[in-house]
Amino acid sequence: MADDPLTDEWYYCLDHKTVEPELGCRDEVRLGPFLSREAAAKALEKVDERNQDWDEDPAWNDEDE
């Protein structure tokens, strides 16, 4: 996708594994919106961080019960 300096929203496409502007692939295969291209590029890292936080959150971890 071309870099569009006028866009306010960026997305990470799971199909193409690339960052794209608002007008890109269908929403079902994208993560976002993000406020910057750089933030969208780190989308999968953010997903991993959040999953780890949820896995370690005692409020959601009922294995001990």
Secondary structure, 3 states (H helix, E strand, C coil): CCCCCCCCCEEEECCCCEEEECCCCCHHHEEEEECCHHHHHCHHHHHHHHHHHHHHCCCCCCCCC
